[in-house]
Amino acid sequence: MNQNIVRWISLFLVLVFATCLVQAAPTTEVHVILYTEAGTTLDETTVTYQWLAQNLPVYGDGVTHYYHQGPVFEGDKWDKNETTNFKDRGAVKGTDIKDLCDLVGGMSPDDEVMVHAPDGYHVEFGYTNVYEPEPQQGPIVLCWYNGEDTEVGERQGKGYPPDYYTGMRLVFFADNSSNSEGKHVFGNWDMRECLPEKSQHFFGDLYPSTGGLSVKWVDEIMIYRGGYTGEVGGPAKSMASPTSSPLPGFELVFAIAGLMLAFYALMRRAR
């Protein structure tokens, strides 16, 4: 193979890798904002995970694993007895979203809070689920430490970000009352019982899956007075970001590839 072609391919792969790293990286701080009903900022602050660990109550012990549940395709899709497709989020520790909201004035009963990631993915929750959660739901926790990685499924990394490479991540600290194995699982049935329909997540708009509520790489927590009124249609589809690509920033990769091919063609002509 022509050495110049090899160089171009190598450069392209480096750019692809670098683009994915920039677009999907662990977060080490979170921006907390309180908006009025008119959309103006009432209060805001930015805090690091180090500050959270030192100044706010810590949830989790770094030993106990917490789980969400993926879609169930056979039998009852709500799987009341929590029998299958558990998503291990690791032995995590973190900060209650409620305590983060209180940094900028807290939520009122008619408010909603958005948990947002840099790629545009986000979910919204009402006052009751944040401030008065049922035990089978548990506190909604922004996790910034993982004491033990998963043995199967998606790897989370271990320690603090960036070693905890899916952090900071949203995890529901459900109790173990519904699981026959004694696991702390926020199951699909728990979601049905605890969350209003507009806050529930569905895989393919049909199969319930609490795994979709476990946002990773969280960078913003936004409180909306009177509730969030933006685009919905599923709790995680509101920003003008492409959702069909398997990797964040994939469109940028294609744009870079197009420029590289065009430049290569010009170089060939100039010979």
C-alpha positions in Angstrom: 0.0 0.0 0.0 1.2 3.5 -0.8 2.9 5.0 2.2 1.0 8.3 1.8 -2.3 6.5 2.0 -1.1 4.7 5.1 -0.3 8.1 6.7 -3.7 9.4 5.8 -5.5 6.4 7.2 -3.5 6.7 10.4 -4.2 10.4 10.8 -7.9 9.7 10.2 -8.0 7.0 13.0 -6.2 9.4 15.4 -8.8 12.1 14.7 -11.7 9.7 15.2 -10.3 8.5 18.5 -9.6 12.1 19.6 -13.1 13.2 18.6 -14.7 10.5 20.6 -12.6 11.3 23.7 -13.6 15.0 23.5 -17.3 14.2 23.0 -17.6 11.4 25.6 -15.4 12.1 28.6 -15.9 11.7 32.4 -17.0 14.9 34.1 -15.4 16.3 37.2 -17.7 19.3 38.0 -21.4 20.1 37.7 -23.1 23.4 36.9 -26.3 23.9 38.9 -28.8 26.5 37.7 -32.2 27.8 38.8 -34.4 29.3 36.1 -37.5 31.4 36.4 -40.7 30.5 34.5 -39.6 33.1 32.0 -36.3 31.4 31.5 -34.0 33.9 33.2 -31.3 32.7 35.7 -32.2 33.2 39.4 -29.1 31.6 40.8 -26.3 29.3 39.7 -23.1 27.7 41.0 -20.4 25.2 39.7 -19.0 22.6 42.1 -16.4 19.9 41.7 -16.8 16.3 42.9 -14.1 17.0 45.5 -16.2 19.8 46.9 -19.3 17.6 46.9 -17.4 14.8 48.8 -16.2 17.2 51.4 -19.3 19.5 51.9 -22.5 17.6 51.3 -23.9 14.3 52.7 -22.4 11.2 50.9 -24.6 8.4 49.7 -23.3 4.9 49.2 -20.4 3.1 50.9 -18.2 2.1 48.0 -19.0 -1.5 48.6 -22.8 -2.0 48.0 -23.7 -2.3 44.3 -26.7 -0.5 42.8 -28.5 -1.6 39.7 -30.9 -0.4 37.0 -32.9 -2.6 34.7 -32.8 -2.9 30.9 -35.8 -3.8 28.6 -37.5 -7.2 29.1 -38.5 -8.7 25.8 -40.1 -12.0 26.9 -43.0 -12.2 29.3 -44.2 -9.3 31.3 -42.2 -6.3 30.1 -42.6 -4.6 33.5 -41.1 -7.7 35.3 -42.6 -6.9 38.7 -40.4 -9.5 40.5 -37.2 -8.2 39.0 -35.9 -11.4 37.4 -33.7 -10.3 34.5 -31.5 -7.8 32.6 -30.0 -6.0 35.6 -27.5 -3.2 34.8 -24.8 -3.1 37.4 -23.7 0.5 38.0 -21.0 -0.5 40.4 -20.3 0.1 44.1 -20.9 3.8 43.8 -20.9 6.8 46.1 -22.3 10.3 45.4 -24.5 13.3 46.2 -28.3 13.4 46.3 -29.7 15.6 43.5 -31.9 17.2 46.2 -28.8 18.5 48.0 -27.5 19.9 44.7 -30.8 21.6 44.0 -30.6 23.2 47.5 -27.3 24.9 46.5 -29.3 27.4 44.4 -32.6 27.7 46.3 -34.1 24.2 45.9 -37.3 23.0 44.2 -40.9 23.9 44.8 -43.7 21.4 44.3 -44.5 22.6 40.7 -40.8 22.6 39.6 -38.9 20.1 37.6 -35.2 19.4 37.5 -33.2 18.4 34.4 -30.1 16.2 34.6 -28.0 16.9 31.5 -25.0 15.4 29.8 -22.6 17.2 27.3 -24.0 15.2 24.3 -27.5 16.6 24.9 -29.0 13.6 26.6 -31.1 14.5 29.6 -33.9 13.4 31.9 -36.4 15.4 34.0 -37.9 14.7 37.4 -40.5 16.3 39.6 -40.4 17.5 43.1 -41.8 14.4 44.7 -39.3 12.0 43.1 -36.4 14.3 44.2 -37.4 15.3 47.7 -39.8 12.6 48.8 -38.8 9.4 47.0 -40.4 6.0 47.8 -37.9 3.4 49.2 -38.3 1.3 46.1 -37.1 4.2 44.1 -34.6 5.6 46.6 -32.7 8.9 46.4 -31.6 10.1 42.9 -27.8 10.3 43.3 -25.1 11.9 41.2 -22.2 9.4 41.6 -18.6 10.6 41.5 -16.9 7.5 42.9 -16.9 3.7 42.2 -15.3 1.4 44.7 -15.7 -1.8 42.6 -16.2 -2.2 38.9 -18.8 -4.5 37.4 -18.0 -8.1 36.5 -20.4 -8.2 33.5 -22.0 -5.6 31.3 -20.8 -2.1 30.8 -17.6 -1.3 32.6 -17.7 1.7 34.8 -14.1 2.1 35.9 -12.9 2.4 39.4 -12.1 5.3 41.7 -12.9 9.0 40.9 -13.3 10.5 37.5 -11.6 10.1 35.1 -10.7 6.6 36.4 -14.4 6.2 37.0 -15.0 6.7 33.3 -18.8 6.7 33.2 -18.9 9.3 36.0 -20.3 11.5 37.0 -23.3 9.3 36.6 -27.0 9.4 37.8 -28.0 6.3 39.8 -31.2 5.5 41.7 -30.4 4.2 45.2 -33.3 1.8 45.4 -33.8 -0.4 48.4 -33.6 -4.2 48.1 -37.3 -4.9 49.0 -38.4 -6.1 45.5 -35.4 -8.3 44.6 -35.3 -11.9 45.6 -31.5 -11.9 45.6 -31.4 -8.9 47.9 -29.9 -6.6 45.2 -30.6 -2.9 45.2 -32.4 -2.7 41.8 -34.4 0.2 40.5 -36.5 -2.0 38.3 -39.0 -1.3 35.5 -41.9 -2.0 37.8 -40.5 0.4 40.4 -40.4 3.1 37.7 -44.0 2.4 36.8 -45.0 2.7 40.5 -42.9 5.7 41.4 -42.4 8.0 38.4 -45.1 9.8 36.4 -45.4 8.6 32.8 -43.6 11.6 31.3 -40.5 10.8 33.4 -40.4 7.1 32.5 -38.0 5.8 29.9 -38.8 3.3 27.2 -36.5 1.4 24.8 -37.8 1.8 21.3 -40.8 3.7 22.7 -42.3 0.3 23.8 -40.2 -1.5 26.4 -39.7 0.1 29.8 -36.1 0.4 30.8 -34.8 2.3 33.9 -31.3 2.0 32.4 -32.1 4.9 30.2 -32.5 7.1 33.3 -28.9 6.5 34.4 -27.3 9.4 32.6 -23.5 9.3 32.5 -21.1 12.2 32.1 -23.5 14.6 33.9 -22.4 18.3 33.5 -25.5 20.3 34.4 -28.4 20.2 36.9 -31.1 22.7 35.9 -34.2 23.6 38.0 -37.2 25.0 36.1 -39.7 27.0 38.1 -43.2 25.8 37.1 -41.8 22.8 35.2 -39.8 22.2 32.1 -41.7 23.2 29.0 -39.2 22.3 26.2 -39.4 19.4 23.8 -40.2 16.1 25.3 -41.5 12.8 23.7 -39.4 10.7 26.1 -37.5 12.0 29.0 -34.1 12.2 27.2 -35.0 13.9 23.9 -35.0 17.6 24.1 -31.8 19.2 22.8 -31.1 19.7 19.1 -28.5 16.9 19.1 -28.5 14.0 16.6 -29.7 10.8 18.3 -29.3 8.3 15.5 -25.5 8.0 15.7 -24.0 5.3 17.9 -21.1 7.6 19.0 -21.3 11.2 20.1 -19.6 13.4 17.6 -19.9 10.9 14.8 -21.1 13.5 12.3 -18.0 15.5 13.1 -15.9 12.5 12.2 -17.6 12.2 8.8 -17.0 16.0 8.2 -13.3 15.5 9.0 -13.1 12.5 6.8 -14.7 14.5 3.9 -12.1 17.3 4.3 -9.3 14.8 4.4 -10.5 13.0 1.2 -10.9 16.3 -0.6 -7.4 17.5 0.4 -6.0 14.1 -0.6 -7.6 14.5 -4.1 -6.1 17.9 -4.5 -2.7 16.6 -3.6 -3.1 13.9 -6.2 -4.0 16.4 -8.8 -1.0 18.6 -8.0 1.5 15.9 -8.7 
